[in-house]
Amino acid sequence: MATRDGYQKTAWRKSEKCRQPPVFFIVRNIFTTILNERCFTHKFKIMAYNLLKGKKGIIFGALNADSIAWKVAERAFEEGATFTLTNTSVALRMGETAKLAEKCGAELIEADATNVEDLENLVKKSMEVLGGKVDFILHSIGMSPNVRKGRHYSDLDYSYLDKTLDISAISFHKVLQVARKLDAINEWGSVVALSYVAAQRTFYGYNDMADAKALLESIGRSFGYIYGRERHVRINTISQSPTVTTAGSGVKGMDKLLDFGDRMSPLGNATGDDCADYCITLFSDLTRKVTMQNLFHDGGFSSMGMSLRALEQYEKGLGCDCDCGDAGDQDHLYD
């Protein structure tokens, strides 16, 4: 009897299914596929763990969706943080930061990071908006007038060099000094600045930005000791893979630098999204005893001498002479 009932139910379901028009099954399958893809995206691409739940911060340098600071802001928001966003007045007019602020529910505060008064106003207003001291700060600022104007490293404009160092490195010291004087960072807070391996090694075309990154890393170590002893505030720099951003696009041969870095790195170049994930770990409580470090986030590039992929590419060009630098300018073949 039980078998008979089961047979009858199965037969009834089959007969009901046959009555459904073919378009019904097509629409149902499409809907199911879309739903599954969305669930997969939510589970594996967003993957929030509330690492920054209850934490407050200030993020410098988000210009557009290509900016690492932009990606860090999105990830920090996903992980439960609240923060303010800041950039210069020109960058705020030309960029898309307002869209990011709306998406993350963040206050947008105009500030020139080279101007101490602006920084004091930024920090005070951030504490007012966020309801107290901050737990993290991201310094993602860099610009070289010499690079933009096409000046060679052996023929720098020194007034431009002053601006390069002030914007790309000394601004980091100013941010830290203002924060310390205003007692703006909670105990065990974290400050991160973005750097590049050219601070330690010479890269053709990177120009005076290499000097700026070296100074940036030194500031991180020197201030890291003071802030660490006094208030347990962590300060680190991240030496990131070459990354396609608005700021990086001005570096000579950036496309070749990206290819070279990818061929040399066992894991390949770290993307801007990868860097954002790394920044989140440094803002979190999982790295409370990491400070004064320049942390290489480059897929292993910084530990390599020569990889097979890079060697094979080099061998392809052994039969031809390569033009170095500006062929028409014999004084600047190599810079």
TIFILO-757193 format. One record per residue: x, y, z of N, C-alpha, C in turn. Coordinates in pm, whole numbers, padded with zeros to 5 digits, always signed. Example, Ala and Ser with C-alpha at 12.3 -4.5 7.8 and 13.67 -1.06 7.14 Angstrom:
% TIFILO-757193
+01319-00569+00780+01230-00450+00780+01320-00330+00780;+01285-00225+00708+01367-00106+00714+01290+00003+00787;
This chain:
% TIFILO-757193
+00083-00121+00000+00000+00000+00000+00087+00126+00000;+00190+00120+00085+00280+00236+00092+00347+00259-00043;+00384+00148-00106+00448+00159-00237+00350+00215-00339;+00229+00167-00327+00125+00214-00420+00102+00365-00404;+00093+00412-00275+00074+00555-00250+00190+00637-00305;+00311+00585-00282+00428+00655-00334+00424+00665-00485;+00380+00556-00548+00370+00555-00694+00268+00657-00742;+00156+00663-00669+00050+00755-00708+00096+00900-00694;+00167+00930-00583+00217+01067-00563+00316+01106-00670;+00405+01013-00703+00505+01041-00806+00439+01065-00941;+00341+00981-00970+00270+00995-01097+00196+01129-01102;+00138+01169-00987+00065+01297-00983+00160+01415-01006;+00280+01410-00942+00378+01518-00958+00425+01529-01102;+00444+01413-01163+00489+01414-01303+00381+01473-01392;+00255+01437-01363+00147+01489-01446+00131+01639-01427;+00151+01688-01300+00143+01831-01273+00256+01906-01344;+00375+01845-01341+00493+01907-01403+00471+01922-01553;+00405+01819-01611+00384+01821-01755+00288+01932-01796;+00200+01971-01700+00104+02076-01733+00169+02215-01737;+00289+02231-01671+00357+02360-01668+00414+02392-01807;+00396+02513-01855+00451+02550-01985+00604+02552-01979;+00674+02523-02091+00822+02519-02092+00887+02647-02041;+00824+02763-02068+00883+02890-02025+00895+02897-01874;+00806+02828-01803+00811+02828-01656+00945+02774-01607;+00987+02661-01666+01111+02598-01622+01233+02680-01662;+01225+02749-01774+01336+02835-01818+01355+02950-01720;+01244+03017-01688+01249+03130-01593+01296+03083-01456;+01243+02967-01411+01283+02915-01280+01432+02887-01275;+01488+02827-01380+01631+02794-01383+01718+02919-01385;+01674+03021-01460+01749+03147-01464+01751+03212-01326;+01632+03215-01262+01621+03276-01130+01710+03204-01029;+01710+03072-01034+01790+02991-00941+01939+03018-00962;+01980+03028-01088+02122+03055-01120+02166+03190-01066;+02083+03292-01089+02116+03426-01040+02126+03428-00888;+02030+03362-00822+02029+03359-00676+02154+03291-00622;+02192+03179-00683+02311+03107-00639+02437+03190-00657;+02446+03264-00771+02563+03347-00797+02573+03459-00696;+02458+03517-00661+02461+03625-00563+02503+03575-00426;+02455+03457-00390+02494+03397-00262+02643+03368-00262;+02695+03319-00374+02838+03288-00384+02920+03416-00370;+02874+03522-00440+02946+03650-00433+02947+03703-00291;+02832+03696-00226+02823+03747-00089+02914+03669+00005;+02921+03537-00016+02996+03452+00076+03146+03465+00056;+03192+03475-00069+03334+03467-00095+03400+03599-00133;+03323+03698-00175+03385+03824-00214+03372+03929-00105;+03260+03932-00035+03243+04029+00073+03311+03978+00199;+03271+03860+00243+03338+03790+00352+03377+03880+00468;+03283+03946+00531+03310+04033+00644+03315+03954+00774;+03408+03992+00861+03426+03923+00989+03408+04017+01109;+03365+04142+01082+03351+04242+01189+03483+04267+01261;+03593+04262+01186+03725+04284+01246+03740+04426+01301;+03665+04520+01245+03678+04659+01289+03550+04711+01354;+03467+04620+01401+03341+04660+01462+03366+04753+01581;+03304+04871+01578+03320+04967+01687+03441+05056+01675;+03524+05033+01575+03645+05115+01558+03618+05236+01470;+03693+05343+01496+03677+05470+01425+03810+05509+01362;+03805+05578+01249+03930+05612+01183+03923+05732+01091;+04038+05765+01034+04053+05872+00934+04127+05813+00815;+04074+05833+00695+04137+05778+00575+04174+05891+00480;+04303+05903+00452+04356+06004+00360+04374+05944+00220;+04337+06020+00117+04383+05989-00018+04290+05915-00111;+04163+05894-00074+04071+05826-00166+04026+05924-00273;+04066+05899-00396+04032+05989-00508+03924+05929-00597;+03946+05804-00638+03848+05734-00721+03859+05584-00692;+03782+05505-00766+03774+05361-00737+03906+05288-00758;+04002+05350-00829+04134+05288-00848+04225+05310-00727;+04192+05407-00643+04277+05440-00528+04276+05327-00426;+04393+05296-00373+04400+05196-00267+04322+05245-00145;+04329+05374-00116+04255+05429-00002+04105+05409-00018;+04058+05417-00140+03915+05393-00169+03878+05249-00133;+03962+05157-00175+03937+05015-00149+03947+04985+00001;+04039+05051+00069+04051+05033+00214+03924+05083+00284;+03873+05197+00238+03751+05253+00297+03634+05156+00281;+03620+05098+00162+03512+05003+00139+03524+04881+00230;+03646+04830+00244+03667+04712+00328+03646+04746+00476;+03694+04863+00517+03676+04904+00657+03528+04916+00690;+03451+04969+00597+03307+04982+00615+03242+04845+00627;+03285+04752+00540+03231+04615+00546+03263+04547+00678;+03379+04583+00737+03421+04520+00862+03369+04591+00985;+03279+04689+00966+03211+04749+01079+03267+04880+01130;+03366+04939+01060+03427+05063+01107+03346+05185+01063;+03358+05292+01139+03310+05424+01097+03432+05514+01084;+03428+05608+00991+03547+05689+00965+03512+05816+00889;+03608+05905+00887+03598+06024+00802+03692+06007+00683;+03659+06071+00572+03741+06071+00453+03795+06211+00430;+03920+06220+00386+03977+06353+00365+04068+06357+00243;+04070+06473+00181+04157+06500+00067+04165+06651+00048;+04247+06695-00045+04258+06838-00072+04133+06887-00144;+04114+07018-00145+03997+07076-00211+03996+07044-00360;+04113+07049-00423+04122+07020-00567+04084+06874-00594;+04138+06784-00512+04109+06642-00530+03961+06612-00508;+03900+06681-00412+03758+06659-00385+03672+06709-00500;+03716+06816-00567+03641+06867-00682+03657+06778-00804;+03780+06730-00827+03810+06654-00947+03780+06504-00932;+03786+06454-00810+03767+06312-00786+03623+06274-00760;+03605+06153-00709+03471+06099-00686+03451+06061-00540;+03525+06127-00451+03523+06091-00310+03385+06106-00247;+03308+06201-00296+03174+06223-00241+03087+06099-00256;+03104+06026-00367+03029+05902-00389+03065+05797-00284;+03195+05789-00256+03242+05693-00155+03188+05729-00018;+03190+05859+00014+03141+05905+00144+02994+05869+00162;+02915+05887+00056+02773+05853+00061+02754+05703+00079;+02834+05625+00008+02822+05479+00016+02855+05427+00155;+02954+05488+00219+03000+05439+00350+02941+05516+00467;+02860+05616+00437+02803+05697+00545+02909+05774+00620;+03012+05819+00546+03127+05886+00609+03120+06037+00589;+03170+06109+00686+03184+06254+00676+03305+06286+00587;+03287+06381+00496+03394+06422+00406+03450+06555+00456;+03580+06556+00489+03641+06676+00547+03759+06720+00460;+03753+06840+00410+03860+06893+00327+03983+06926+00412;+04100+06883+00366+04224+06915+00438+04345+06894+00348;+04438+06986+00357+04568+06972+00290+04663+06910+00392;+04711+06791+00366+04793+06718+00463+04928+06784+00488;+04966+06881+00407+05092+06952+00431+05070+07077+00518;+04944+07106+00551+04910+07225+00628+04867+07184+00769;+04944+07225+00868+04920+07182+01006+04784+07230+01057;+04745+07353+01023+04616+07404+01067+04501+07321+01010;+04514+07285+00883+04413+07199+00822+04404+07064+00894;+04520+07010+00927+04522+06880+00995+04462+06889+01135;+04490+06997+01205+04431+07015+01338+04279+07022+01329;+04229+07095+01229+04083+07105+01209+04026+06968+01173;+04096+06896+01087+04052+06762+01046+04039+06668+01165;+04143+06664+01245+04144+06570+01358+04037+06607+01462;+04026+06736+01492+03926+06780+01589+03784+06750+01540;+03760+06781+01412+03626+06758+01356+03595+06609+01347;+03698+06529+01315+03678+06384+01308+03638+06328+01443;+03706+06373+01548+03672+06325+01683+03532+06370+01723;+03494+06489+01678+03360+06539+01708+03254+06456+01635;+03278+06431+01506+03182+06355+01424+03172+06210+01469;+03287+06151+01502+03291+06008+01535+03262+05980+01682;+03261+06085+01762+03226+06067+01903+03342+06023+01990;+03461+06068+01959+03576+06034+02043+03702+06012+01962;+03804+05959+02029+03932+05934+01964+03917+05829+01854;+04014+05829+01764+04011+05732+01654+04098+05611+01689;+04075+05504+01615+04150+05380+01635+04248+05351+01522;+04228+05413+01407+04319+05390+01296+04324+05510+01202;+04438+05523+01135+04459+05627+01033+04531+05564+00915;+04484+05593+00795+04554+05551+00673+04610+05673+00603;+04742+05672+00579+04809+05776+00500+04838+05718+00363;+04761+05759+00263+04780+05710+00126+04794+05832+00035;+04908+05899+00050+04932+06027-00018+05067+06023-00087;+05073+06063-00212+05201+06070-00281+05189+06145-00412;+05285+06236-00436+05284+06311-00561+05419+06376-00583;+05469+06370-00706+05597+06431-00740+05581+06527-00857;+05598+06658-00835+05595+06752-00947+05707+06725-01049;+05821+06674-01001+05929+06642-01095+05888+06531-01191;+05817+06431-01139+05768+06322-01224+05663+06376-01321;+05573+06457-01271+05467+06511-01356+05522+06601-01465;+05628+06674-01435+05686+06766-01533+05791+06700-01621;+05818+06572-01596+05914+06501-01679+06059+06536-01650;+06088+06585-01530+06227+06617-01494+06301+06489-01459;+06426+06479-01508+06508+06362-01479+06567+06371-01339;+06601+06255-01281+06653+06255-01144+06786+06328-01133;+06866+06326-01238+06996+06396-01236+06981+06544-01275;+06859+06590-01291+06833+06730-01325+06704+06776-01258;+06695+06753-01127+06574+06786-01053+06556+06936-01035;+06433+06977-01029+06399+07111-00983+06383+07099-00832;+06468+07168-00756+06470+07148-00611+06346+07203-00540;+06283+07302-00599+06157+07348-00539+06051+07240-00556;+06055+07168-00669+05965+07055-00689+05998+06942-00591;+06127+06920-00569+06169+06815-00475+06116+06845-00335;+06122+06971-00294+06067+07009-00163+05920+06971-00152;+05846+06995-00261+05703+06962-00261+05681+06811-00259;+05765+06739-00334+05755+06592-00334+05769+06538-00193;+05873+06582-00123+05900+06533+00011+05792+06577+00110;+05746+06700+00096+05645+06753+00187+05513+06678+00172;+05470+06657+00047+05342+06591+00022+05350+06442+00053;+05456+06377+00007+05461+06231+00009+05518+06171+00137;+05590+06250+00216+05655+06194+00335+05638+06281+00459;+05675+06409+00450+05670+06494+00569+05527+06512+00617;+05431+06502+00525+05290+06508+00565+05257+06397+00664;+05324+06283+00650+05304+06171+00743+05346+06211+00883;+05461+06280+00893+05508+06328+01023+05410+06430+01081;+05360+06517+00996+05266+06620+01042+05137+06556+01096;+05088+06455+01026+04967+06385+01071+04990+06324+01209;+05103+06257+01225+05135+06192+01352+05156+06294+01464;+05225+06401+01433+05253+06503+01535+05125+06569+01582;+05037+06603+01488+04910+06665+01525+04825+06568+01607;+04818+06443+01564+04739+06343+01636+04790+06324+01778;+04922+06323+01795+04980+06304+01928+04952+06424+02018;+04969+06546+01964+04946+06665+02044+04800+06678+02088;+04711+06631+02003+04568+06638+02036+04519+06512+02107;+04612+06419+02132+04578+06290+02196+04457+06228+02127;+04469+06214+01993+04354+06177+01911+04341+06028+01884;+04444+05948+01919+04441+05805+01886+04429+05722+02014;+04335+05631+02015+04317+05544+02130+04438+05454+02152;+04455+05408+02276+04561+05312+02306+04542+05187+02220;+04652+05135+02169+04655+05021+02078+04597+05054+01940;+04589+05185+01911+04547+05226+01778+04654+05193+01675;+04621+05212+01547+04711+05173+01439+04715+05279+01330;+04836+05313+01287+04856+05408+01176+04935+05337+01067;+04886+05345+00943+04950+05278+00830+04974+05378+00718;+05092+05372+00658+05123+05453+00539+05169+05361+00427;+05141+05399+00303+05174+05314+00189+05307+05354+00128;+05393+05255+00105+05527+05280+00052+05552+05191-00071;+05681+05184-00112+05718+05103-00228+05864+05061-00213;+05899+04947-00271+06032+04888-00256+06143+04978-00311;+06108+05079-00390+06209+05173-00441+06273+05254-00329;+06218+05246-00208+06283+05309-00092+06414+05240-00059;+06426+05110-00094+06548+05034-00066+06629+05002-00191;+06564+04995-00305+06632+04956-00429+06605+05058-00538;+06695+05066-00633+06681+05164-00740+06595+05108-00853;+06493+05184-00890+06406+05147-01001+06407+05259-01104;+06443+05224-01224+06447+05322-01333+06313+05394-01346;+06319+05526-01349+06200+05607-01371+06122+05644-01247;+06155+05585-01130+06078+05616-01011+06114+05753-00951;+06231+05802-00992+06268+05941-00967+06273+05976-00818;+06237+06100-00784+06250+06146-00644+06143+06087-00552;+06048+06015-00608+05952+05946-00521+06021+05838-00438;+06133+05785-00489+06209+05687-00412+06264+05750-00284;+06312+05873-00296+06363+05945-00178+06250+05971-00079;+06133+06006-00133+06018+06033-00046+05975+05908+00030;+05974+05794-00037+05933+05670+00029+06035+05628+00136;+06163+05652+00110+06265+05620+00210+06244+05704+00336;+06213+05832+00316+06187+05921+00429+06059+05880+00501;+05957+05844+00426+05831+05799+00484+05852+05682+00579;+05929+05584+00535+05953+05464+00617+06035+05499+00742;+06128+05590+00728+06208+05633+00843+06120+05703+00947;+06028+05786+00902+05936+05853+00993+05852+05751+01069;+05808+05648+00998+05730+05542+01061+05804+05475+01175;+05933+05450+01154+06014+05386+01260+06038+05481+01376;+06078+05604+01344+06114+05700+01450+05993+05737+01535;+05881+05765+01472+05761+05803+01547+05698+05679+01612;+05721+05563+01549+05667+05440+01604+05721+05411+01743;+05849+05442+01764+05909+05420+01896+05843+05512+02000;+05832+05641+01966+05777+05738+02061+05632+05708+02095;+05550+05690+01992+05407+05667+02012+05382+05530+02078;+05469+05435+02048+05454+05303+02108+05481+05304+02257;+05590+05369+02297+05625+05374+02438+05524+05454+02518;+05478+05564+02461+05388+05654+02535+05244+05602+02543;+05190+05554+02428+05046+05526+02425+05010+05396+02354;+05109+05311+02331+05084+05182+02266+05019+05196+02128;+05053+05304+02059+05002+05323+01923+05100+05260+01825;+05050+05181+01732+05133+05111+01633+05146+05195+01506;+05266+05197+01449+05288+05269+01323+05368+05180+01229;+05311+05153+01113+05377+05068+01014+05362+05126+00874;+05452+05085+00786+05438+05117+00644+05423+04987+00566;+05348+04992+00458+05329+04877+00371+05399+04903+00238;+05493+04817+00202+05562+04828+00073+05482+04744-00026;+05396+04811-00101+05299+04747-00188+05356+04721-00328;+05306+04617-00393+05340+04592-00533+05305+04715-00618;+05367+04730-00734+05323+04838-00824+05174+04817-00854;+05099+04924-00842+04953+04915-00853+04902+05026-00944;+04807+04994-01027+04751+05093-01119+04661+05188-01042;+04710+05310-01020+04633+05416-00956+04655+05545-01032;+04579+05648-01000+04597+05778-01064+04736+05833-01035;+04781+05819-00910+04912+05869-00871+05024+05792-00941;+05010+05658-00949+05115+05576-01007+05127+05586-01157;+05022+05635-01222+05022+05640-01368+05127+05734-01424;+05176+05828-01341+05275+05923-01389+05417+05869-01390;+05441+05754-01328+05575+05697-01322+05614+05642-01460;+05734+05677-01505+05780+05634-01636+05787+05481-01645;+05731+05426-01752+05736+05281-01775+05654+05202-01676;+05544+05258-01626+05463+05190-01524+05411+05057-01574;+05370+05051-01702+05317+04925-01756+05423+04815-01756;+05548+04853-01788+05657+04755-01788+05693+04714-01645;+05683+04810-01553+05712+04782-01412+05612+04681-01356;+05487+04697-01395+05382+04604-01352+05410+04463-01406;+05448+04455-01533+05475+04326-01593+05597+04259-01529;+05702+04339-01507+05824+04286-01446+05796+04235-01305;+05722+04315-01227+05689+04275-01091+05609+04146-01089;+05516+04132-01181+05433+04012-01186+05513+03889-01224;+05608+03905-01317+05692+03792-01360+05791+03751-01251;+05836+03848-01173+05936+03820-01069+05875+03762-00941;+05750+03794-00914+05688+03756-00787+05630+03615-00794;+05668+03528-00702+05612+03391-00700+05460+03390-00695;+05402+03483-00623+05256+03490-00610+05193+03592-00703;+05275+03659-00784+05222+03765-00869+05205+03894-00790;+05180+04003-00860+05160+04132-00794+05040+04128-00700;+05054+04193-00586+04940+04212-00496+04855+04326-00551;+04725+04303-00565+04636+04405-00619+04599+04509-00513;+04530+04613-00557+04481+04712-00463+04384+04652-00363;+04301+04559-00409+04208+04491-00318+04282+04406-00216;+04389+04340-00260+04471+04262-00167+04531+04353-00060;+04578+04469-00103+04639+04565-00010+04536+04614+00092;+04415+04636+00046+04308+04680+00136+04284+04575+00245;+04281+04449+00206+04263+04341+00304+04376+04343+00408;+04498+04365+00359+04614+04366+00450+04605+04484+00547;+04563+04599+00496+04547+04716+00583+04446+04688+00695;+04337+04618+00660+04235+04587+00760+04294+04504+00874;+04381+04407+00841+04442+04326+00947+04529+04412+01037;+04595+04512+00981+04682+04599+01061+04602+04697+01146;+04481+04729+01103+04394+04814+01185+04327+04734+01296;+04320+04604+01278+04247+04519+01372+04329+04488+01497;+04266+04420+01592+04334+04380+01715+04420+04255+01696;+04418+04197+01577+04498+04077+01551+04647+04107+01539;+04682+04235+01524+04824+04272+01504+04868+04375+01608;+04828+04354+01731+04855+04453+01837+05002+04470+01868;+05085+04373+01838+05228+04384+01870+05315+04403+01745;+05254+04448+01637+05330+04476+01514+05344+04626+01501;+05468+04675+01508+05490+04819+01494+05631+04847+01445;+05651+04967+01389+05781+05014+01340+05833+04928+01224;+05743+04860+01155+05785+04770+01048+05752+04828+00910;+05840+04798+00815+05806+04819+00674+05769+04680+00621;+05641+04659+00597+05590+04526+00566+05573+04509+00415;+05651+04416+00358+05645+04393+00214+05520+04315+00178;+05439+04376+00095+05315+04313+00048+05322+04313-00105;+05402+04220-00158+05438+04227-00300+05447+04090-00368;+05382+03991-00312+05383+03859-00373+05518+03790-00371;+05610+03839-00287+05743+03779-00277+05850+03849-00358;+05813+03955-00429+05907+04027-00516+06033+04070-00443;+06017+04124-00323+06130+04183-00250+06235+04081-00208;+06202+03952-00213+06300+03848-00176+06358+03776-00297;+06322+03820-00415+06366+03753-00538+06491+03819-00597;+06570+03733-00666+06681+03784-00745+06647+03775-00892;+06609+03656-00937+06564+03634-01073+06469+03515-01075;+06356+03530-01143+06261+03420-01157+06272+03360-01297;+06221+03239-01312+06225+03174-01442+06144+03251-01545;+06027+03300-01505+05942+03375-01599+06010+03501-01648;+06077+03573-01556+06147+03696-01596+06268+03663-01683;+06339+03554-01650+06456+03515-01726+06418+03475-01869;+06309+03403-01882+06265+03362-02016+06228+03482-02101;+06164+03581-02039+06129+03702-02113+06255+03779-02152;+06353+03781-02063+06480+03850-02092+06553+03783-02209;+06552+03650-02209+06621+03577-02315+06561+03603-02453;+06433+03631-02458+06368+03660-02586+06424+03787-02650;+06474+03877-02565+06525+04003-02618+06675+04010-02633;+06745+03898-02611+06891+03900-02619+06944+03930-02759;+06864+03899-02858+06911+03918-02996+06895+04059-03048;+06837+04149-02968+06819+04286-03016+06865+04385-02911;+06906+04503-02958+06949+04608-02867+06827+04685-02819;+06826+04716-02691+06714+04791-02633+06752+04937-02618;+06661+05026-02650+06684+05168-02628+06655+05201-02482;+06748+05269-02418+06732+05306-02278+06704+05455-02267;+06611+05489-02181+06584+05630-02156+06535+05701-02280;+06564+05830-02288+06526+05911-02403+06638+05908-02504;+06613+05842-02617+06718+05822-02716+06779+05952-02766;+06699+06058-02763+06750+06185-02814+06824+06266-02713;+06833+06222-02590+06897+06300-02483+07005+06216-02419;+07129+06231-02466+07240+06150-02420+07277+06177-02274;+07233+06292-02220+07265+06325-02080+07176+06250-01982;+07068+06194-02031+06972+06130-01940+06926+05995-01991;+07022+05914-02038+06990+05782-02087+06936+05690-01978;+06984+05709-01856+06957+05612-01751+06868+05662-01639;+06811+05783-01652+06725+05832-01543+06597+05892-01597;
